[in-house]
Amino acid sequence: MWFVYIILCSDGSLYTGSSNNPDARFVDHKNGKGGRYTRSHKPVKLLYAEPLESKFAALKRESQIKGWRRDKKMKILGLKI
């Protein structure tokens, strides 16, 4: 099982990624071993994780979500900060 996840960063920005273990990946981001973005925008909280059937499906959904504006992400995904 793969997941698309969204992390809240210390500056209030949102980071979207995909992984087969979002909790472990969040720890990687917190320890500076995640994506380049989260090295300069410190991760604070894992806000969202959506299970998907395959890596392909997770990457496709990640790309879709990354194309959304912040307000659309918050509304459609039911995110609250």
C-alpha positions as CSV (number, residue, x, y, z in Angstrom):
1,M,0.0,0.0,0.0
2,W,1.2,3.5,-0.9
3,F,0.1,6.8,0.4
4,V,0.0,10.5,-0.6
5,Y,0.8,12.7,2.4
6,I,0.7,16.3,3.3
7,I,3.1,17.9,5.9
8,L,2.6,21.3,7.5
9,C,5.9,23.2,7.6
10,S,7.0,25.8,10.2
11,D,6.3,28.7,7.9
12,G,2.7,27.5,7.3
13,S,3.4,26.1,3.9
14,L,2.3,22.6,2.9
15,Y,4.5,19.9,1.4
16,T,3.0,17.0,-0.5
17,G,4.7,13.7,-1.1
18,S,4.2,10.0,-1.5
19,S,5.6,7.0,0.4
20,N,4.8,3.4,1.4
21,N,5.3,4.5,5.0
22,P,4.2,8.1,5.6
23,D,5.0,8.1,9.3
24,A,8.6,7.0,8.7
25,R,8.9,9.4,5.8
26,F,7.8,12.3,8.1
27,V,10.6,11.4,10.5
28,D,13.0,11.5,7.6
29,H,11.8,14.9,6.7
30,K,12.2,16.1,10.3
31,N,15.8,14.7,10.4
32,G,16.7,16.6,7.1
33,K,16.7,13.4,5.0
34,G,13.5,14.1,3.1
35,G,13.0,16.4,0.1
36,R,15.0,19.5,-0.5
37,Y,12.0,21.7,0.3
38,T,11.6,20.3,3.8
39,R,15.2,21.0,4.6
40,S,14.6,24.7,4.4
41,H,11.0,24.6,5.5
42,K,11.0,22.6,8.7
43,P,8.2,20.0,9.0
44,V,5.9,20.4,12.0
45,K,3.1,17.9,11.6
46,L,1.8,15.2,9.3
47,L,-1.7,16.6,8.4
48,Y,-2.9,14.0,5.9
49,A,-2.3,10.6,4.5
50,E,-4.4,9.0,1.8
51,P,-4.0,5.3,1.0
52,L,-3.7,4.2,-2.6
53,E,-3.4,0.8,-4.3
54,S,0.0,1.3,-6.0
55,K,3.1,3.5,-6.3
56,F,1.8,4.7,-9.7
57,A,-1.5,5.7,-8.3
58,A,0.2,7.5,-5.4
59,L,2.5,9.5,-7.7
60,K,-0.4,10.4,-10.0
61,R,-2.5,11.6,-7.0
62,E,0.5,13.5,-5.6
63,S,0.9,15.3,-8.9
64,Q,-2.8,16.1,-8.9
65,I,-2.8,17.5,-5.4
66,K,0.4,19.6,-6.0
67,G,-1.4,21.3,-8.8
68,W,-4.1,22.6,-6.5
69,R,-4.1,26.0,-4.7
70,R,-3.7,25.9,-1.0
71,D,-7.3,26.8,-0.3
72,K,-8.5,24.0,-2.5
73,K,-6.3,21.5,-0.7
74,M,-7.6,22.7,2.6
75,K,-11.3,22.4,1.5
76,I,-11.3,19.2,-0.5
77,L,-9.0,17.3,1.9
78,G,-10.7,18.6,5.0
79,L,-7.5,20.0,6.4
80,K,-7.5,22.2,9.5
81,I,-4.5,23.9,10.9
